[in-house]
Each structure stands twice: as C-alpha cells, then as structure tokens.
C-alpha cells in the first residue's frame, strides 16, 4: 500500500494523528502553585497538562497521580 507521507513517517505521529485522549481535569500547577482546572492530552503513554489560569504546558505522570482516571471518564 502506497502512502503520501515522506520516508520514515507512518501517519501515527502525534502531529498527524492527534492525541489518544483529551479531557478537562484539575492538576497542580507549579507556576500558579495551586490545583487548577485545565486540559489534559495523552499520547503514547505520555500526558500533558495545560493550566487554564496561566497557560503553562507541562508533561505530567497522570496515570500514577490519578490511577483510576480512565474509569472516571465514563461515570
């Protein structure tokens, strides 16, 4: 099967495929020093949090901070 992607590009990269999941959540922001609401994106086992107050983007270990987050999305 032929693809229009350049050599070495599969189409499953974050920039092409987008995040595995996206949701809103509270998380501690080291810039604001408080737990703030924000937006979480996950891709390939890595999670990023964007603080809605200061706009800071940070990589977080969401699964160890909130081990039941997947189940809580469906409550």
N, C-alpha and C positions, 0 to 999 in steps of 0.2 A: 504494500500500500504506500503510495507516494504522499508526501506532505509538502506544504508550502513553507515550512519552518527551515531556518538555516541549519547546517550541520551541528549536531550536539544539542539542539533544542527539541524537547519532547512534546511541549504543549502542556505539560503538567506543572510547570514552574508557577510560583505564586503570582508573578506579574501577568501571566497569561490566564491561568485557571482561577485565580482569586482564592480567598480563604476557604478553609474547610468548614468553619462556622463563624458566626458573628452574633454577639448578644450584648445587652447592657448589663452592667454589674457594678457593685461598689468594690473598691480596692484602695489600699493605702497608697497615697501619692507622696513620694519622697520630696517633691518640690513644695507642695502645699502643707505637708506634714499632718494630713488628716485623711480619713477614709472618705473618698469622693465617688460620686457616680461617674461612670464613664463607659466606654465602648471597648469590648474585648474582641479580638480576632485571633483565630487559631489556624495554623497551617503546619502540617508535618510534625506535630508534637510540640511546636513552639507557640507560645501565646504572647500577644502584645496588648497592652492597655493604653488607652488614650484618655487622659483626665479631662472631664468636661469643664473644669474650672480654669486650669492653667494651660491646657492644650498639650501638656508634656506626653510624648510617646515613650513607652518603656517596655522592654521584654520582661515577662513575668513567668513564674513557675505556677501557673494557675491550677493544674491538677493536684499538686501537693498542698497548695493553700486551701483549695476547695475540692476535696476528693469526690464529692457527690454532685458536682456541677452538671454532669451530663444528665443525671436523673432529674435534677431540679428544673431543667429546661422544659420538661414535659408535664410538670404539675399544673 
